[in-house]
């Protein structure tokens, strides 16, 4: 009888150890977060970081927040109610001291896929917006962003501007993108929004850059618009006979967009709710 009891005890210990080993590590989350509707009279929107690793978004839609959290473009988000793209929110979220120090120490795009910041924003959207999604991968037409044969014309941002920008600042109008101290990856993301097709960064350029890109939009361009990322109203193109976005990228930046096929991620919205105001 004693032998039987010992065997059962060992079995239970093994089961308990196995269950403990399989418990996933907790996902990083903001320590404190405030989410509230934006002032309806406010114009434009901004997203960025403050000292201490605090994430701040002003006048930003949920669709744009999902893009930042999951590293996708607007055309990759399927389903969900219309208010996701119209209602705007102000968010202020602070990580714990250890996470904040790690974020401030890091370089490049804080929302790089798989980063701590993107994981925390995903957790915030799930908690406050009750967001539930299904992720799918499909073979889709894409563009590859490469350096043109003439060579890159990208101007690296000064080190001081790089530190101050905290991962890049961007403003947009119709047929215009102005960029300060940011990585090429963010340029690829914004080109994806304009073209309605994933743009894969294959330039090999690893610095942070300042530039202004101007082109003449056509009916096929996907307009993210300054109301998402800053600026009062969409401005008309300065030159109705100006270059296409493809020509502008090559002539003004020394880069090139090449058609290709590649895996594309699709996010299907299964559930989402408006958050309760703090």
Phi and psi restraints in degrees (value plus and minus 20) as a CYANA .aco file:
   2 UNK   PHI     -83.0   -43.0
   2 UNK   PSI     -58.2   -18.2
   3 UNK   PHI     -80.5   -40.5
   3 UNK   PSI     -62.0   -22.0
   4 UNK   PHI     -82.8   -42.8
   4 UNK   PSI     -62.4   -22.4
   5 UNK   PHI     -83.1   -43.1
   5 UNK   PSI     -61.6   -21.6
   6 UNK   PHI     -83.1   -43.1
   6 UNK   PSI     -63.8   -23.8
   7 UNK   PHI     -81.3   -41.3
   7 UNK   PSI     -63.7   -23.7
   8 UNK   PHI     -83.3   -43.3
   8 UNK   PSI     -59.6   -19.6
   9 UNK   PHI     -82.1   -42.1
   9 UNK   PSI     -61.7   -21.7
  10 UNK   PHI     -84.6   -44.6
  10 UNK   PSI     -62.7   -22.7
  11 UNK   PHI     -81.1   -41.1
  11 UNK   PSI     -62.9   -22.9
  12 UNK   PHI     -85.6   -45.6
  12 UNK   PSI     -57.4   -17.4
  13 UNK   PHI     -84.5   -44.5
  13 UNK   PSI     -60.6   -20.6
  14 UNK   PHI     -85.4   -45.4
  14 UNK   PSI     -63.9   -23.9
  15 UNK   PHI     -82.3   -42.3
  15 UNK   PSI     -63.5   -23.5
  16 UNK   PHI     -83.2   -43.2
  16 UNK   PSI     -61.3   -21.3
  17 UNK   PHI     -85.3   -45.3
  17 UNK   PSI     -58.9   -18.9
  18 UNK   PHI     -85.3   -45.3
  18 UNK   PSI     -64.3   -24.3
  19 UNK   PHI     -82.9   -42.9
  19 UNK   PSI     -59.5   -19.5
  20 UNK   PHI     -85.5   -45.5
  20 UNK   PSI     -60.1   -20.1
  21 UNK   PHI     -86.5   -46.5
  21 UNK   PSI     -47.9    -7.9
  22 UNK   PHI    -111.1   -71.1
  22 UNK   PSI     -24.0    16.0
  23 UNK   PHI     -89.1   -49.1
  23 UNK   PSI     100.8   140.8
  24 UNK   PHI     -87.7   -47.7
  24 UNK   PSI     127.3   167.3
  25 UNK   PHI     -85.2   -45.2
  25 UNK   PSI     123.5   163.5
  26 UNK   PHI     -83.0   -43.0
  26 UNK   PSI     121.6   161.6
  27 UNK   PHI     -96.2   -56.2
  27 UNK   PSI     125.3   165.3
  28 UNK   PHI     -84.1   -44.1
  28 UNK   PSI     120.4   160.4
  29 UNK   PHI    -156.4  -116.4
  29 UNK   PSI     136.1   176.1
  30 UNK   PHI     -86.7   -46.7
  30 UNK   PSI     121.4   161.4
  31 UNK   PHI     -91.6   -51.6
  31 UNK   PSI     -61.5   -21.5
  32 UNK   PHI    -157.7  -117.7
  32 UNK   PSI     117.4   157.4
  33 UNK   PHI    -165.3  -125.3
  33 UNK   PSI     118.4   158.4
  34 UNK   PHI    -140.1  -100.1
  34 UNK   PSI     109.2   149.2
  35 UNK   PHI    -149.7  -109.7
  35 UNK   PSI     105.4   145.4
  36 UNK   PHI    -170.1  -130.1
  36 UNK   PSI     136.1   176.1
  37 UNK   PHI     -82.8   -42.8
  37 UNK   PSI     125.7   165.7
  38 UNK   PHI     -93.5   -53.5
  38 UNK   PSI     139.6   179.6
  39 UNK   PHI     -81.8   -41.8
  39 UNK   PSI     101.1   141.1
  40 UNK   PHI     -82.9   -42.9
  40 UNK   PSI     -40.2    -0.2
  41 UNK   PHI    -109.2   -69.2
  41 UNK   PSI     -28.7    11.3
  42 UNK   PHI     -96.1   -56.1
  42 UNK   PSI     126.3   166.3
  43 UNK   PHI    -132.2   -92.2
  43 UNK   PSI     130.1   170.1
  44 UNK   PHI      55.6    95.6
  44 UNK   PSI     157.7   197.7
  45 UNK   PHI    -176.1  -136.1
  45 UNK   PSI     133.6   173.6
  46 UNK   PHI    -161.8  -121.8
  46 UNK   PSI     134.5   174.5
  47 UNK   PHI    -162.6  -122.6
  47 UNK   PSI     112.4   152.4
  48 UNK   PHI    -196.4  -156.4
  48 UNK   PSI    -181.6  -141.6
  49 UNK   PHI    -153.4  -113.4
  49 UNK   PSI     130.6   170.6
  50 UNK   PHI    -138.8   -98.8
  50 UNK   PSI     144.1   184.1
  51 UNK   PHI     -71.9   -31.9
  51 UNK   PSI     122.6   162.6
  52 UNK   PHI      71.5   111.5
  52 UNK   PSI     -14.5    25.5
  53 UNK   PHI      57.4    97.4
  53 UNK   PSI      -6.9    33.1
  54 UNK   PHI     -91.5   -51.5
  54 UNK   PSI     111.3   151.3
  55 UNK   PHI    -111.4   -71.4
  55 UNK   PSI     109.7   149.7
  56 UNK   PHI    -150.9  -110.9
  56 UNK   PSI     108.1   148.1
  57 UNK   PHI    -148.8  -108.8
  57 UNK   PSI     113.0   153.0
  58 UNK   PHI    -149.0  -109.0
  58 UNK   PSI     104.6   144.6
  59 UNK   PHI      46.2    86.2
  59 UNK   PSI      19.0    59.0
  60 UNK   PHI    -132.8   -92.8
  60 UNK   PSI     118.8   158.8
  61 UNK   PHI    -101.3   -61.3
  61 UNK   PSI     140.1   180.1
  62 UNK   PHI     -83.9   -43.9
  62 UNK   PSI     -58.1   -18.1
  63 UNK   PHI     -79.1   -39.1
  63 UNK   PSI     -60.2   -20.2
  64 UNK   PHI     -89.6   -49.6
  64 UNK   PSI     -56.7   -16.7
  65 UNK   PHI     -84.4   -44.4
  65 UNK   PSI     -58.8   -18.8
  66 UNK   PHI     -83.3   -43.3
  66 UNK   PSI     -60.4   -20.4
  67 UNK   PHI     -77.4   -37.4
  67 UNK   PSI     -66.2   -26.2
  68 UNK   PHI     -87.9   -47.9
  68 UNK   PSI     -58.7   -18.7
  69 UNK   PHI     -89.6   -49.6
  69 UNK   PSI     -57.8   -17.8
  70 UNK   PHI    -128.5   -88.5
  70 UNK   PSI     -20.2    19.8
  71 UNK   PHI      47.6    87.6
  71 UNK   PSI      17.6    57.6
  72 UNK   PHI    -142.3  -102.3
  72 UNK   PSI     150.5   190.5
  73 UNK   PHI    -123.3   -83.3
  73 UNK   PSI     148.5   188.5
  74 UNK   PHI     -78.1   -38.1
  74 UNK   PSI     -59.5   -19.5
  75 UNK   PHI     -90.3   -50.3
  75 UNK   PSI     -29.4    10.6
  76 UNK   PHI    -111.5   -71.5
  76 UNK   PSI     -20.9    19.1
  77 UNK   PHI    -121.5   -81.5
  77 UNK   PSI     101.8   141.8
  78 UNK   PHI    -136.5   -96.5
  78 UNK   PSI     114.4   154.4
  79 UNK   PHI      66.2   106.2
  79 UNK   PSI    -193.4  -153.4
  80 UNK   PHI      72.8   112.8
  80 UNK   PSI     136.0   176.0
  81 UNK   PHI     -92.2   -52.2
  81 UNK   PSI     140.5   180.5
  82 UNK   PHI     -83.7   -43.7
  82 UNK   PSI     -48.2    -8.2
  83 UNK   PHI     -85.0   -45.0
  83 UNK   PSI     -38.1     1.9
  84 UNK   PHI     -78.6   -38.6
  84 UNK   PSI     -49.7    -9.7
  85 UNK   PHI    -125.4   -85.4
  85 UNK   PSI     -20.0    20.0
  86 UNK   PHI    -138.9   -98.9
  86 UNK   PSI     -64.3   -24.3
  87 UNK   PHI     -91.2   -51.2
  87 UNK   PSI     119.4   159.4
  88 UNK   PHI    -137.1   -97.1
  88 UNK   PSI     128.2   168.2
  89 UNK   PHI    -151.5  -111.5
  89 UNK   PSI     132.8   172.8
  90 UNK   PHI    -129.7   -89.7
  90 UNK   PSI     109.0   149.0
  91 UNK   PHI    -149.9  -109.9
  91 UNK   PSI     114.9   154.9
  92 UNK   PHI    -151.8  -111.8
  92 UNK   PSI      98.8   138.8
  93 UNK   PHI    -156.4  -116.4
  93 UNK   PSI     114.3   154.3
  94 UNK   PHI    -140.6  -100.6
  94 UNK   PSI     106.4   146.4
  95 UNK   PHI    -101.2   -61.2
  95 UNK   PSI     151.3   191.3
  96 UNK   PHI     -89.4   -49.4
  96 UNK   PSI     147.7   187.7
  97 UNK   PHI     -80.4   -40.4
  97 UNK   PSI     -61.1   -21.1
  98 UNK   PHI     -85.7   -45.7
  98 UNK   PSI     -64.5   -24.5
  99 UNK   PHI     -86.9   -46.9
  99 UNK   PSI     -60.3   -20.3
 100 UNK   PHI     -80.1   -40.1
 100 UNK   PSI     -62.3   -22.3
 101 UNK   PHI     -83.7   -43.7
 101 UNK   PSI     -59.9   -19.9
 102 UNK   PHI     -86.3   -46.3
 102 UNK   PSI     -58.9   -18.9
 103 UNK   PHI     -87.2   -47.2
 103 UNK   PSI     -65.0   -25.0
 104 UNK   PHI     -86.0   -46.0
 104 UNK   PSI     -51.0   -11.0
 105 UNK   PHI     -93.3   -53.3
 105 UNK   PSI     -49.8    -9.8
 106 UNK   PHI     -91.0   -51.0
 106 UNK   PSI     139.2   179.2
 107 UNK   PHI    -138.2   -98.2
 107 UNK   PSI     147.2   187.2
 108 UNK   PHI      63.2   103.2
 108 UNK   PSI    -174.5  -134.5
 109 UNK   PHI     -99.8   -59.8
 109 UNK   PSI      94.5   134.5
 110 UNK   PHI     -82.3   -42.3
 110 UNK   PSI     -41.8    -1.8
 111 UNK   PHI    -115.7   -75.7
 111 UNK   PSI      -2.0    38.0
 112 UNK   PHI     -75.4   -35.4
 112 UNK   PSI     121.2   161.2
 113 UNK   PHI     -73.2   -33.2
 113 UNK   PSI     109.2   149.2
 114 UNK   PHI      66.3   106.3
 114 UNK   PSI     -18.5    21.5
 115 UNK   PHI     -95.1   -55.1
 115 UNK   PSI     143.5   183.5
 116 UNK   PHI     -81.9   -41.9
 116 UNK   PSI     -61.0   -21.0
 117 UNK   PHI     -83.7   -43.7
 117 UNK   PSI     -62.5   -22.5
 118 UNK   PHI     -84.9   -44.9
 118 UNK   PSI     -57.6   -17.6
 119 UNK   PHI     -85.9   -45.9
 119 UNK   PSI     -60.2   -20.2
 120 UNK   PHI     -87.3   -47.3
 120 UNK   PSI     -57.4   -17.4
 121 UNK   PHI     -88.9   -48.9
 121 UNK   PSI     -57.2   -17.2
 122 UNK   PHI     -79.8   -39.8
 122 UNK   PSI     -63.6   -23.6
 123 UNK   PHI     -84.1   -44.1
 123 UNK   PSI     -58.6   -18.6
 124 UNK   PHI     -84.0   -44.0
 124 UNK   PSI     -63.6   -23.6
 125 UNK   PHI     -85.1   -45.1
 125 UNK   PSI     -57.7   -17.7
 126 UNK   PHI     -88.1   -48.1
 126 UNK   PSI     -58.0   -18.0
 127 UNK   PHI     -96.5   -56.5
 127 UNK   PSI     -67.8   -27.8
 128 UNK   PHI    -111.2   -71.2
 128 UNK   PSI     -51.5   -11.5
 129 UNK   PHI    -124.5   -84.5
 129 UNK   PSI     -21.0    19.0
 130 UNK   PHI      32.0    72.0
 130 UNK   PSI      20.3    60.3
 131 UNK   PHI     -94.2   -54.2
 131 UNK   PSI     108.0   148.0
 132 UNK   PHI    -149.8  -109.8
 132 UNK   PSI     111.0   151.0
 133 UNK   PHI    -151.7  -111.7
 133 UNK   PSI     143.3   183.3
 134 UNK   PHI    -139.2   -99.2
 134 UNK   PSI     109.1   149.1
 135 UNK   PHI    -121.2   -81.2
 135 UNK   PSI     108.4   148.4
 136 UNK   PHI    -146.5  -106.5
 136 UNK   PSI     131.5   171.5
 137 UNK   PHI    -139.0   -99.0
 137 UNK   PSI     106.9   146.9
 138 UNK   PHI    -150.8  -110.8
 138 UNK   PSI     133.4   173.4
 139 UNK   PHI     -97.9   -57.9
 139 UNK   PSI      98.5   138.5
 140 UNK   PHI    -153.4  -113.4
 140 UNK   PSI     137.5   177.5
 141 UNK   PHI     -87.2   -47.2
 141 UNK   PSI     117.6   157.6
 142 UNK   PHI    -154.6  -114.6
 142 UNK   PSI     150.3   190.3
 143 UNK   PHI    -136.3   -96.3
 143 UNK   PSI     120.7   160.7
 144 UNK   PHI    -123.8   -83.8
 144 UNK   PSI     106.1   146.1
 145 UNK   PHI    -112.7   -72.7
 145 UNK   PSI      95.2   135.2
 146 UNK   PHI    -147.2  -107.2
 146 UNK   PSI     146.9   186.9
 147 UNK   PHI     -97.1   -57.1
 147 UNK   PSI     111.1   151.1
 148 UNK   PHI     -88.5   -48.5
 148 UNK   PSI     141.2   181.2
 149 UNK   PHI     -80.9   -40.9
 149 UNK   PSI     -48.3    -8.3
 150 UNK   PHI     -93.1   -53.1
 150 UNK   PSI     -33.1     6.9
 151 UNK   PHI      78.5   118.5
 151 UNK   PSI     134.2   174.2
 152 UNK   PHI     -87.9   -47.9
 152 UNK   PSI     122.0   162.0
 153 UNK   PHI    -132.7   -92.7
 153 UNK   PSI      -5.4    34.6
 154 UNK   PHI     -88.8   -48.8
 154 UNK   PSI     115.8   155.8
 155 UNK   PHI    -123.4   -83.4
 155 UNK   PSI      98.7   138.7
 156 UNK   PHI     -88.3   -48.3
 156 UNK   PSI     118.5   158.5
 157 UNK   PHI     -93.0   -53.0
 157 UNK   PSI     126.4   166.4
 158 UNK   PHI     -78.8   -38.8
 158 UNK   PSI     131.3   171.3
 159 UNK   PHI     -78.5   -38.5
 159 UNK   PSI     -60.2   -20.2
 160 UNK   PHI     -82.8   -42.8
 160 UNK   PSI     -62.2   -22.2
 161 UNK   PHI     -86.2   -46.2
 161 UNK   PSI     -56.3   -16.3
 162 UNK   PHI     -79.9   -39.9
 162 UNK   PSI     -67.2   -27.2
 163 UNK   PHI     -85.5   -45.5
 163 UNK   PSI     -59.5   -19.5
 164 UNK   PHI     -89.7   -49.7
 164 UNK   PSI     -54.6   -14.6
 165 UNK   PHI     -89.9   -49.9
 165 UNK   PSI     -48.9    -8.9
 166 UNK   PHI      43.2    83.2
 166 UNK   PSI      22.4    62.4
 167 UNK   PHI      88.3   128.3
 167 UNK   PSI     -18.2    21.8
 168 UNK   PHI      94.4   134.4
 168 UNK   PSI     121.4   161.4
 169 UNK   PHI    -144.9  -104.9
 169 UNK   PSI     121.5   161.5
 170 UNK   PHI    -161.5  -121.5
 170 UNK   PSI     120.3   160.3
 171 UNK   PHI    -150.4  -110.4
 171 UNK   PSI     130.0   170.0
 172 UNK   PHI    -157.9  -117.9
 172 UNK   PSI     126.2   166.2
 173 UNK   PHI    -159.2  -119.2
 173 UNK   PSI     159.5   199.5
 174 UNK   PHI     -85.9   -45.9
 174 UNK   PSI      98.1   138.1
 175 UNK   PHI      54.2    94.2
 175 UNK   PSI       5.2    45.2
 176 UNK   PHI    -172.2  -132.2
 176 UNK   PSI     116.3   156.3
 177 UNK   PHI    -152.2  -112.2
 177 UNK   PSI     103.7   143.7
 178 UNK   PHI    -133.8   -93.8
 178 UNK   PSI     110.4   150.4
 179 UNK   PHI    -148.2  -108.2
 179 UNK   PSI     115.8   155.8
 180 UNK   PHI    -150.5  -110.5
 180 UNK   PSI     101.7   141.7
 181 UNK   PHI      30.8    70.8
 181 UNK   PSI      36.6    76.6
 182 UNK   PHI    -156.6  -116.6
 182 UNK   PSI     140.4   180.4
 183 UNK   PHI     -98.8   -58.8
 183 UNK   PSI     140.4   180.4
 184 UNK   PHI     -80.2   -40.2
 184 UNK   PSI     -48.7    -8.7
 185 UNK   PHI     -78.7   -38.7
 185 UNK   PSI     -57.7   -17.7
 186 UNK   PHI     -89.8   -49.8
 186 UNK   PSI     -56.3   -16.3
 187 UNK   PHI     -79.0   -39.0
 187 UNK   PSI     -64.2   -24.2
 188 UNK   PHI     -80.0   -40.0
 188 UNK   PSI     -59.6   -19.6
 189 UNK   PHI     -83.3   -43.3
 189 UNK   PSI     -64.0   -24.0
 190 UNK   PHI     -90.3   -50.3
 190 UNK   PSI     -55.4   -15.4
 191 UNK   PHI     -84.2   -44.2
 191 UNK   PSI     -56.0   -16.0
 192 UNK   PHI     -79.3   -39.3
 192 UNK   PSI     -64.1   -24.1
 193 UNK   PHI     -82.5   -42.5
 193 UNK   PSI     -60.9   -20.9
 194 UNK   PHI     -89.9   -49.9
 194 UNK   PSI     -56.9   -16.9
 195 UNK   PHI    -115.4   -75.4
 195 UNK   PSI     -31.3     8.7
 196 UNK   PHI      47.3    87.3
 196 UNK   PSI       9.1    49.1
 197 UNK   PHI    -173.4  -133.4
 197 UNK   PSI     120.6   160.6
 198 UNK   PHI     -79.3   -39.3
 198 UNK   PSI     112.5   152.5
 199 UNK   PHI    -130.4   -90.4
 199 UNK   PSI     100.8   140.8
 200 UNK   PHI    -119.0   -79.0
 200 UNK   PSI     104.5   144.5
 201 UNK   PHI     -95.3   -55.3
 201 UNK   PSI      91.5   131.5
 202 UNK   PHI    -145.6  -105.6
 202 UNK   PSI       9.0    49.0
 203 UNK   PHI     -98.0   -58.0
 203 UNK   PSI     -48.1    -8.1
 204 UNK   PHI      56.7    96.7
 204 UNK   PSI     -15.1    24.9
 205 UNK   PHI    -104.4   -64.4
 205 UNK   PSI     107.1   147.1
 206 UNK   PHI    -134.8   -94.8
 206 UNK   PSI     -20.7    19.3
 207 UNK   PHI    -105.8   -65.8
 207 UNK   PSI    -194.7  -154.7
 208 UNK   PHI    -128.4   -88.4
 208 UNK   PSI     121.5   161.5
 209 UNK   PHI    -152.9  -112.9
 209 UNK   PSI     134.6   174.6
 210 UNK   PHI    -131.3   -91.3
 210 UNK   PSI     113.9   153.9
 211 UNK   PHI    -186.4  -146.4
 211 UNK   PSI     145.7   185.7
 212 UNK   PHI    -151.6  -111.6
 212 UNK   PSI     106.4   146.4
 213 UNK   PHI    -132.4   -92.4
 213 UNK   PSI     106.9   146.9
 214 UNK   PHI    -147.0  -107.0
 214 UNK   PSI     116.7   156.7
 215 UNK   PHI    -172.4  -132.4
 215 UNK   PSI     150.4   190.4
 216 UNK   PHI    -117.6   -77.6
 216 UNK   PSI      93.2   133.2
 217 UNK   PHI     -86.1   -46.1
 217 UNK   PSI     129.5   169.5
 218 UNK   PHI    -139.3   -99.3
 218 UNK   PSI    -198.5  -158.5
 219 UNK   PHI     -84.2   -44.2
 219 UNK   PSI     -42.9    -2.9
 220 UNK   PHI    -105.0   -65.0
 220 UNK   PSI     -32.4     7.6
 221 UNK   PHI     -88.8   -48.8
 221 UNK   PSI     120.8   160.8
 222 UNK   PHI    -111.4   -71.4
 222 UNK   PSI      96.8   136.8
 223 UNK   PHI    -115.2   -75.2
 223 UNK   PSI      87.3   127.3
 224 UNK   PHI     -90.5   -50.5
 224 UNK   PSI     -65.1   -25.1
 225 UNK   PHI      65.3   105.3
 225 UNK   PSI     128.5   168.5
 226 UNK   PHI     -88.0   -48.0
 226 UNK   PSI     -36.4     3.6
 227 UNK   PHI     -87.7   -47.7
 227 UNK   PSI     -36.4     3.6
 228 UNK   PHI    -105.4   -65.4
 228 UNK   PSI     -58.4   -18.4
 229 UNK   PHI    -151.4  -111.4
 229 UNK   PSI      -3.0    37.0
 230 UNK   PHI     104.0   144.0
 230 UNK   PSI     130.4   170.4
 231 UNK   PHI      83.3   123.3
 231 UNK   PSI     125.0   165.0
 232 UNK   PHI     -95.7   -55.7
 232 UNK   PSI     -69.9   -29.9
 233 UNK   PHI    -164.2  -124.2
 233 UNK   PSI     131.3   171.3
 234 UNK   PHI     -79.5   -39.5
 234 UNK   PSI     107.3   147.3
 235 UNK   PHI    -114.8   -74.8
 235 UNK   PSI     120.9   160.9
 236 UNK   PHI     -85.5   -45.5
 236 UNK   PSI     133.0   173.0
 237 UNK   PHI     -81.3   -41.3
 237 UNK   PSI     119.1   159.1
 238 UNK   PHI     -87.3   -47.3
 238 UNK   PSI     -48.8    -8.8
 239 UNK   PHI    -155.0  -115.0
 239 UNK   PSI      88.9   128.9
 240 UNK   PHI     -83.8   -43.8
 240 UNK   PSI     -42.5    -2.5
 241 UNK   PHI    -124.8   -84.8
 241 UNK   PSI       0.0    40.0
 242 UNK   PHI     -93.2   -53.2
 242 UNK   PSI    -195.3  -155.3
 243 UNK   PHI     -94.0   -54.0
 243 UNK   PSI     135.9   175.9
 244 UNK   PHI     -90.9   -50.9
 244 UNK   PSI     148.5   188.5
 245 UNK   PHI     -83.5   -43.5
 245 UNK   PSI     -52.4   -12.4
 246 UNK   PHI     -87.3   -47.3
 246 UNK   PSI     -65.4   -25.4
 247 UNK   PHI     -86.1   -46.1
 247 UNK   PSI     -61.5   -21.5
 248 UNK   PHI     -82.9   -42.9
 248 UNK   PSI     -62.7   -22.7
 249 UNK   PHI     -78.9   -38.9
 249 UNK   PSI     -61.1   -21.1
 250 UNK   PHI     -94.9   -54.9
 250 UNK   PSI     -65.5   -25.5
 251 UNK   PHI     -95.7   -55.7
 251 UNK   PSI     -57.5   -17.5
 252 UNK   PHI    -111.7   -71.7
 252 UNK   PSI     -50.1   -10.1
 253 UNK   PHI    -132.4   -92.4
 253 UNK   PSI     -32.7     7.3
 254 UNK   PHI      51.3    91.3
 254 UNK   PSI       5.9    45.9
 255 UNK   PHI    -138.9   -98.9
 255 UNK   PSI     153.1   193.1
 256 UNK   PHI    -166.5  -126.5
 256 UNK   PSI     122.1   162.1
 257 UNK   PHI    -122.1   -82.1
 257 UNK   PSI     100.2   140.2
 258 UNK   PHI    -137.5   -97.5
 258 UNK   PSI     113.9   153.9
 259 UNK   PHI     -89.8   -49.8
 259 UNK   PSI     122.5   162.5
 260 UNK   PHI    -177.9  -137.9
 260 UNK   PSI     158.7   198.7
 261 UNK   PHI    -137.9   -97.9
 261 UNK   PSI     124.0   164.0
 262 UNK   PHI    -186.7  -146.7
 262 UNK   PSI     146.2   186.2
 263 UNK   PHI     -88.6   -48.6
 263 UNK   PSI     114.7   154.7
 264 UNK   PHI    -144.2  -104.2
 264 UNK   PSI     115.7   155.7
 265 UNK   PHI    -109.9   -69.9
 265 UNK   PSI     119.9   159.9
 266 UNK   PHI    -141.6  -101.6
 266 UNK   PSI     112.7   152.7
 267 UNK   PHI    -126.3   -86.3
 267 UNK   PSI     100.1   140.1
 268 UNK   PHI    -120.4   -80.4
 268 UNK   PSI     102.8   142.8
 269 UNK   PHI     -99.3   -59.3
 269 UNK   PSI      95.7   135.7
 270 UNK   PHI    -114.3   -74.3
 270 UNK   PSI     -53.4   -13.4
 271 UNK   PHI    -177.3  -137.3
 271 UNK   PSI     122.4   162.4
 272 UNK   PHI    -181.9  -141.9
 272 UNK   PSI     125.0   165.0
 273 UNK   PHI    -155.6  -115.6
 273 UNK   PSI     132.4   172.4
 274 UNK   PHI     -89.0   -49.0
 274 UNK   PSI     118.1   158.1
 275 UNK   PHI     -95.7   -55.7
 275 UNK   PSI     131.0   171.0
 276 UNK   PHI     -95.0   -55.0
 276 UNK   PSI     115.6   155.6
 277 UNK   PHI     -88.8   -48.8
 277 UNK   PSI     122.5   162.5
